[in-house]
Amino acid sequence: MRPWEMHDTVVIGAGVIGASIGYHLAARGAAVTVVDAGLPASGATRHSFAWISSVGGADGPAVGLRDLSVQDWRRLGAEIPGLELDWSGALTWGDEFGRAEAIEPPIGVEPRLSELPSSARFSPEEGWIDPVRVTEQLIEAARHRGAQIQLGAPVVRLIRGKAAGVIGVDLGHVVLGASNVIVAAGTGAAALCSSVGVSLPLASAPAVMVRLAAEPGLIGHIVANDEFEARQSPDGTILMPRGYAGEDSAESLLATGEMARRLLVDSFDGAEDVRLLGAEIGWRPMTSDGEPAVGVTRIPGLHVAVAHPGVCLAATIGRLVADEVMTSLPAPELARFRPTRFD
C-alpha cells in the first residue's frame, strides 16, 4: 500500500499551460504542487512556434479565448520581472492568414522580402516567446511564490480517493492526494483521465519544426502566408513550422528541412547562406472537435487543461483555471470548452 501525502492542489504537467496554472495559483496564495515526468517544456511545448496572437479565423479553434491571449501575456510580462516576451509584430497575407484592414503594400515592414505581396496585414501587437525559456521562467516564478515543483516524477495513474472530493495522483512510490487535481499533461492527458473513467477524446497530431541558422536581422517579424511561417530569434535562429507529410526517418526529416530552407532562400534577399540546423516532429494534443478542453470534469475536483495552440492560450487558461479553483465559480469564458461536452 503506497503512502498518501495530502496536498491542496496538484497540477500534472510542467509544459507552458501547467506552468501558467501553477504560477497563477501560487500568485493568488494557493498551496499548489506541479509534477512532471521530465523537465519544464519537454513535451509539446518544446516544439511550438509560440506565436502569441489574438486574431484567428471566425471558425477557427479557441474563439473567445484567443481574443484574450495578448492582453494576458502582456499582464504576465508586467507581473514577472524579466519574462522574455518578444512583441515584434506579425506580417501576414494569403488565404489562410487573410485578415481585415490590410495594408497595401507593406513596403518597409520586411525590407528583405524578395517579393512584396500586393496586400497584407501588419499586426504590431502580436509577438512570440522562446517556449522552453518562458516555461522555465513561469516555473521559477511559481516556485518563488511558494509552489512546490516535483520534476522527474512520472504520474502512473489517477485514483479516486476514499474521502469525497479527493483525487489521488499516483507517482508509483507515493500518492499525492488533493482536493483539486488539474491534468495539463498534453498528449498524456487522455490516459490519465481514463484511469478514473473520464473520457477525453484526444489525438496526438504530428507537425514538423524546422530550425535554420542565418545572420541576425534577416527577418524582423513573424511572417506568415500560404506557403510558409517563419520567425527569427536575436541569435539568428529561424523557426519554420511545416505540416507533417509522413516523415518516418532522419533522412526524410532532413529532406523536409532542406525544402523549407530553399523556400526561405527564395523568399528573402541575401539569404543564400542560411543553413539547416535540423528538423523534428512534435506531437500536439488535439481533441476530436479541435477545441481546447479546459475546466472541471464530471468528477468533482478533477480538472483538465489541454489546448492547441497551447502557448498562445497559456496565459489566459492559467488565469481562468486559477479563478475557478480559488472561487469555485465557473468562468463564463470557458463555457464552450468544458471537457464534460464529451461525456
N, C-alpha and C positions, 0 to 999 in steps of 0.2 A: 504494500500500500504506500503510494507516494505521499510525502508530507504536503500539506497545503499551507501556502502563505497568503494572507489576506491583503489585498490592495484595493484602493478605491476605484481607479480606472486604469485599464491596460489597453494600450494601443499596439496592435500587431502590425509591424511593418515600419521600417525606417527609410522608405522612399520619400519623395517630396511631399506627398499627401499625408502620410503618417507623421513626418517631421513637423508639418504645419499644424496638424491637430495637436500633437504633443506640446508644441510651443504655445498655441492659443489657450490650451487648458492650463498649462503651468503659469502663463501670464495672468490668468484670472484667479490664481491661487489654488487650483485643484491639485490634489495629490495624484500624479499620473506616472505610469511606468511605460516606457516604449521598449519593445523587444523586437529583435530581428535576427535571422539566421546568419546574416553577413554584416558587411559594413554599410553605412548610410549610402543610399542611392545605388546599390549594387544590382538592382533588378531593372525593370522597365525605365525607371527614371534616368539611368545612366545613358540610355540610347536616345533620349529625347532631343529634338531640335530646339525645344524650350522657348518657343515663340509666345510672348505674352500679348494677347490681342483681345479687345472687347468686341471685335467685329467678326461675324460669321454669317453664313447663309441663313436666310429666314427659315429654311427647312433643315438646317444642319443640327448637329448634336449640341446639347447643353445650352440651348437658347434660354436666356434668363439668368443662368449662372455666368456664362461667358461675359455678359454685359457688365458684370461687377468686377471682372478679373483685374483690369488695370488699376482701378482705384484701390483694391485690396492689396495688390503688390506694392503700390506706392505707399500705402499706410504701413506695411511691414518695413519698407525701406526707412521710414521715419522713426519707427519704433526700435529697430535693431541696428545699433551703430555698426557701420562698415558692411552692411548687407550689400552684396555685389550685384546690383541691377544695372543693366545697360539699356537706356532708353534712346536707342539710335534712331527709331522710326522705321517704317516699312514702306517700300515701293512695290506696288502690286499691279498686275494687269492680266488680261485674258479672261476667258470664260469662267474658269474655276475661281478666280480671285476678283472677278468683276465687282466693283463697289460703286456706290453713288458718289457724286461730287468729284468726278475725275478732273485731273489737271491735264492740260493739253498745250504742248507736250511737256514732259517732266525734265526739261533741259536744266542741267546743273545739279540735279539731285544725285545721280550716279554718273559722273562725267566720263567714266571709263567703259560704260556700256558700248558695245560695238554698234548696235542699232537701237535707237530710241523708239519706243512704242508711240504710236500716234496719240494714244490716250491712256492714262494710267492714274493711279491714286497713290498719293503720298500721305501716310498717316504718322505724323511726328510723335504721337502719344504712345505708340507701340514700342515694344522692346523685347529683350531676351535675357536669359541668365545662363551661366555655366551650371547645369543641373546638379552635378556632383558637388561642386563647391558650395552652392547656396543651400543644398540639403544639409551638408555638414554644418554650415553656419546656423541653420534652423535648429538642428540637434543641439549644438552648443548653447544657443540662446535658451532652449528649453531646459537644458541642464543647469544653466545659470539661474533660471527661475525656480529651480527645485525639482525638476523632473528626474526620475531615475531612468537611466539608459542601460539596457542589457543587450549587448551585441554578441554575436556568436551563440545565440540562444534560439535554435530552431523550435518552432511550435509543432508538436506531434498531432494534436487534435484539440478540439474544444470539448468541455464536459458540462452537462447541466448540473449545477450544484445542488446539494441536498437542501440547503436553505433556499427559500423562494427568492427569486431575483438575483441569484448569484451564478455567474458563469465561470467555469474553470478553464484556465489556459495551461495545457499540459506541455511542459518542457522536457518531459522524459524522466528527469530526476526530481522534479518538484512541480506542483500545480499552483499557479497563481490564481487565486480566487478573487473575483472582483464584482462589484455591483454594476459596472459598465465595462464592456469589452468592445473595442472598435477594431474591426477587421479591415485594415488598409494594406492588405498583402498582395495587391496587384493580381497577377495571374494565379496566385495560390489561394485567393480568397474563396473560390468555389469549393475546393476540397475541405477547407476548414469549416465553412458553413454547413456542408453536407454531414459533417461529423456529429452535428446536433439536429439533423433533419431539416435544415433550411436550404431550399433550392435556390441557387443563383446561377442562371444560365450564362456562363461566361466562357469565352473562347480566347485563346492566345493567338493574336493576329500578328504575323511577322511583317517587318519592314527593314529596309537596309539603310544604314547610316554610313555615308562615305566621308572620309576625312582627307583633306588636302593641305599641303603646305604652300604658302605663297608669301611674297613680300607684304608686310603690313600696309594697309591702306588701299589695297586693290578694290575691296568692296566696303562701302561706307555704312550701309544699312542692311536690314533684311530685304532681300529681293526675291519675289515670288511671282511666277507666271505659270502658264500651262505646260511649260517644258521643264522648269526646274525651280527649286527653292535653294537659297544659299545665304549664309551669313559668315562674317569673318571676325575672329577674336583679335584683340590687340597684338597677340604674339604672331599673327599671320595665319593661324589655323582656320581653314574653311570647312564648314559642315554643309553637306548636301544630302538630305533625306531622299531615298528612292523607293518606289514601290517594289515589293517582293515579286520576283519573276521566277521562282522555283530554284534559286541558287542552292546547291547542295554540296558544294566543295569550296575549298580555299581558292581554287583556280577560277571557279565561276564567280565568286565574290570579287576577286581582283578584276575580272573582266567587266563586271558592273561598275566597279570603281573607275576603271580606265575610261569607260563610256561617259561617266559623269565628268571626269577630268577634261575630256575632249570637248564636252558641251560647254564647260566653263571657259576653256581657252577660246572657243569660238564666240563666246558671248561678251568677253571683256578684252579691250585693247591692252596689250602689254602683258598678257597672262601666259605667254609661251613657257615660262619657267615653272609654272605650277606643277607640283609633284604629288603623286598619290601616296598617302600615308597608310591607308588601309580601308577596309570596308567590313562591317559587322552586321549580323542580324540581331535585331532587338524584338522582343515579344511584348506586344501591348495588350492589356486587358480590355476586351470588348464584350459588352453584354449583347444579348440576342437582338435587342432593338437599337443598339448603337448609342444609347443614352447612359449617362452616369447612373450608378446605383449608390445612393447616399441616404443614410438615415437608419432608424431603428427597424429591426425585423419583427416578425410575429412573436419572437421570444423576448420578453422584457429585459432590457439591459444589454442586448446584443445588437450592435450597430455595424453597418457596412459603409465603407467609403472607398469606392472603386470608380475610376473615371478615366476617359480619354477625351481630350488631351489633359493629362494629369498635371503637368507643370503649369499650364495656363490657369487651371481651375484651383490649384492647390491652396492659394491664399484665401480664396472665398470659401472653399469647402472647410478648411481649418476653422475659420471664424464661425461658420454656421453650425458645424458639428459641436464645437465647444459651447455655443449658445444653447443648443438643445440639451446637452449633458448637464450643464450648470443650472438651467432653469426648468427642465422637464417640459418645456413648451415647444410645440412643433414650429420649426422655422417655415413660414409660408413659401420662401424661395425654393424649398426642397420638395414641395408637394408632388410635383410630377416625376420626381426622381426616386421615390421611395422603393426600396427593394421588395416591399410587400406586393408590388404590382405583378410580380412573377409567381405569387402563390396560387 
